[in-house]
């Protein structure tokens, strides 16, 4: 499981690419969601906003996971889990689960 370390209260802006069998997939018609949950108990902590690259012809499968600093400021300082879920015409596919380790911010 991939692990990302992130400071509580910092803005999230992470790129992602969705591909199947090594080929990027046009995301134009996909509904995409990303929930962040506690690793133990799976309580929902928050959701990240998905921004698809508007040029899916030249940048197929590319997008960004984003979260506002104010929202991330309320997340607990612990290991959280997430995945990205892609839905198209009733067919659902999810990324591998990844961990987000939320650390406390030193500079406030």
N, C-alpha and C positions, 0 to 999 in steps of 0.2 A: 504494500500500500504506500503510495507516494505520500510524503508529509510536507506540508507547507507551514512555515513559522510566520506568524503575523502578530503585530502589536495591537492590543485592544485600543480602539479609538482612531486607528489609522484607516484611511480610505483604501478600499480594495479596488484594483483595476488590473485584472489578470487576463491575458490573451488565452484563447483556446482554439483548437481546430478539430472539427468532427470529420472523421474519415471512416470508410468501410473498406476492408481489404486493401488498405494503403491508398485509397483514392478519396480525395476530399469530396464531401457531399454538399450540394447546393442547399442552403438552409432557408431559402426564401419562404417556403410553405410550412416549415416545421414550427411547432410550438415547442419552446425550450424552457425548462424549469431547473432550478438548483436550490434544494433545501439543505440547510445546515442544521445538524442535530447533535445532541450530546452523544458521545460514544457509548456511555453507559446509560441505559434506560431509553435512549433514542428520542428524548424530548426535543421538540422543535425549538431551535434557538432563533432562526431567521431564514430569510431567503435572499439570494443574490439576484440582482437584476441582470438580464441577458441583453447585450447589445450585439446584434448581428452586423457584420460588415455589410454596408448597403450595396457593395459591388460583388455579388455572389458569382458573377461571370468570371472575374479575374481573381477573386479571393474566396473561392468556394470553401465552405466549411468553417470560415474564420469568424470569430466574434470575441467578445470580452465579457468576463464576469465582473460585475461592479457592485460595490456596497458603500454607502455614505458613511463618513466618519462617525456621525452622530448615532447611526444604527449600530455600528460595530462597537461603540463605546459601552453598550449594554451587554455585550457577549461575555460569558464567564471565562476566566483565565484557566483553561483546561483544554484537553484534546477533544476536538469536535470531528464529526465525519460529514462528508457530503458526496454527492455525485451529480452528474448533469443528465437530465432525462430529455430525450428527443422524441416527439410524437408527430407522426404524419399519417393521415388517413386511418386513424385507429391503431396503427402499428407503433409500439413503444420500444425504444432501445435506451439503455442507460450506460453511461461511462463506468469505468472502474471506480470503486469507492476511493476517495482520498481523504487524508486527515489534515485538519487545520489546527495547529497548536497555537492557541491564543495566549500571548504573554502580556504581562502588565507593562504599561508604558512608564518609562522613567521620567521623561520630560513631559510635564503636564502644563 
